[in-house]
């Protein structure tokens, strides 16, 4: 079986579309957090010192979809920003935080 055939088979499995979207979301969050930190001119170590955690914790936050709202708020504050959380339903947006 070629890679292309295997890939097609995997993508046709039940739930594959949902899992692909989840992975895309995880990558978007990771890339967004990293870009924010880098645009602020901060290393992971710098940001860690600002918010009182270790550098490996910053790396974990930037790679994890399981970061809590509290952790993301601290991360945002460390970048002199604030976290906003919204639910989007078709043409409606409800801000929660």
Secondary structure, 3 states (H helix, E strand, C coil): CCHHHHHHHHHCCCCHHHHHHHHHHHHHHHHHHHHHHHHCCCCHHHHHHHHCCCHHHHHHHHHCCCCCHHHHHHHHHHCCCCCCCEEEECCEEEECC
